[in-house]
Amino acid sequence: MEAHIEVGEVARRKRVVRKPAAEPKSYGRSKISNGRDLLPDIDGRSLVARRYRDIASAVLADQSGADQCSEARKQLIRRFAAAAVLAEQMESRLANGEEINIAEHATLSSTLVRLAQRIGIDRVSKDIGPSLGDLMRIGIEERQREAAEAEAAAKAAGEAVGESNADEAADMAADETLTSGDVVASAAPSGEEEHE
């Protein structure tokens, strides 16, 4: 007697294991997400497109770069760049003697101010580690701690040996803390020798 299993039954018996959702591969993302294009279906060589890219890049640099910004902040920066380009176009028409709608310009300026407040006007520096001053302070603190430990060791050695040998114990502790680069000077007698 042969067991007959239908195809649908096998499919129901198989356990489907799916991989967790991971970051999509770069070729599966849009050119904008990959950073290749700034805007969809734009050549990027026009004066306006180049100015837009320059403003967006400058503001991103002020915010520590694109890798330090969230997607929401990047989107705000793009809106800011677009509004800035529109404001510049209106201002160039005004400088050429043409009339502009002052209400539109005021609204655009207010929008720029609000976006700038959300993005952050101040530059944000990247954390590159401790500064030279921090490194120097750490070195001084380490030397002070070593000196305090040496003094405590000398005091403890002096108490162990007794009061009469405290100076010898302090000298022994100081000798132990000297490094190979330290030089110990010996004092020569300062008196004249007696002649017979």
N, C-alpha and C positions, 0 to 999 in steps of 0.2 A: 504494500500500500504506500503510494507516494504522497508526500505532503505537497499540496498545491497552495502556493501563496501568491496572492495577487500583488501587482505592482503598487497599488494604493496602500495596501496593508504594510508593505515594507517601508514605504515612505513615512507612515504614521509611527512605525516602530523606531525609526532612526531618530536619534537625539540630535537636534540642531544646536550647535554651539557657535555663538557669534562672538567675534572679537569686540572688545569695548571700543567705543567711538574714539578715534585718535585724531590728531591734527591732520587735516586733509593734505595730500601731497601737493607740492607747488604747481604741478601741471594741471591739477584739478581745480585750482582757484582762479579767480579773474585776474586780469593784468593789473587792475587797481590794487587788489589785495596783495599781489606779489611785489608791488612797488614799481612795476615797469611803466605803467601809465598813471597820470595824475587824474585824468577825467576820461570817461568813456567816449569813444568816437571823436576824439579831438587829436588833431595832428601834433599840436604842441610846439609848432614853430612860429606861430603868430605872435605879435607883440603882446597881446593881452594874455595869451596862454603862458608865455615866458614870464611875464610880470606876476601872474597868479602863482606859478611854480616858485618864483623867487621869494614872494611874501610867505607862502606856506613853508618853504624850507627854512627861512630865517626864524619864523616863530617856532617851528619844531626844534631848531637848534637852541633857541632860548629856553626851551622846556627840557633840555638834556637829551634831545634826540628822539627819533621815532621809536626806538626800542624801549624808551623809558615812559612813553605816553600810552594811556589806554586808548582803545578804539573810539570811545566817546570824545576824548580830548582831541584826537586826530580829526574827528568829524567837525568839532567846533573850530579847529584851526582852519579847516578847509572853508567853512562858512565865513570865517573872518577874512580869509584871503579873497574870497569872491566879493564880499562887501567892500573891502579896501580897493579892489580894482575898479568896481563901479563908482566909488567915491572919487578916485583919481580921474576917471574918465569925465565925470561931471565937473570936476575942478579944472581940468584942462579946457573944457568947453567954455567955462566961465573966464579963464585967463585969455582965451582967444576972442573975448568980447561977445560971446553968444549968451543968450538968456538960459537960465536953468530954473527948474522948479525948486524953490528954496525949501518947501515943505518936504519934498522927497530927499533933499540933501540932509535936512535936519533929522529926518527919520533914519536915514542911512547912518548918519553919525551916531545917533543914539544906539542903534543896533551894534555898531562897532564897539562902543563903550561897554555895553552889556556883555558882548562876547569876550572882550579883553578881560573884563572882571572875572568871568567864568574860567577862562583859560589861565589867567595869571599874568600880570604885567611884568613882574620881576623875573630876571633870569634865574634859572635853577642850575646850579653847578653839579657836575657829576662827582660822586664820592670816589676819589682815587687813592684813598688810604691816609695814613697820618702825615701831617705836614712836618717840615724840618723842625719847627719849634716844638711840636709834640714829641718827636724823636729825641731832641736834646733834653727836654724835660724828663722823659722816661730814663735817659742815661744818668742824669743828675740824681734822680730819685733812687736808682739802683745803687749808685755809689754811696749815697747817704745811708741806705739800708745796710750795705755791707760794712760801713764804718761803725754803725750802731751795733751790729752783730759782733764785730771784732771787739768793741769796747765791753759789751756784755760778757763775751767769752773771757776777756782779760779779768774782769771783775770776778767772775765765777772761779777762775783759776786762782786768783789772789785769795779768795775766801777758802778755797780748798787747801792751799799751801800754808796759809797763815799770814798774819800781818807782816811778819819780818821778811817774808819772801814775796811780798806783793809786787815790788818793782821787778823782780826777776820773772814773775809770772806774766806781768804786762809785757815785758820784752819778748817772752816766748810766744805770747798770743800775737804780738805785732809781727814777729818773724814768720809765723804761720800764715798770716794774711797777705804778706808781700807776694807780689807776682814776680815772674821771672824777669820782667822788664824793669823792676824797681831797683834802685841803687842805694846801698847803705853806705854812708860816709863815716869813716872813723876819725875821731879827733886825736891829733898829735899832742903830746905834753907841751905846755907852753913855758915851762921854766928852763933856766940854764942848768946844765949839768955841772956838778962839782968836779973840780980837777984836784988830784992829789999831788 
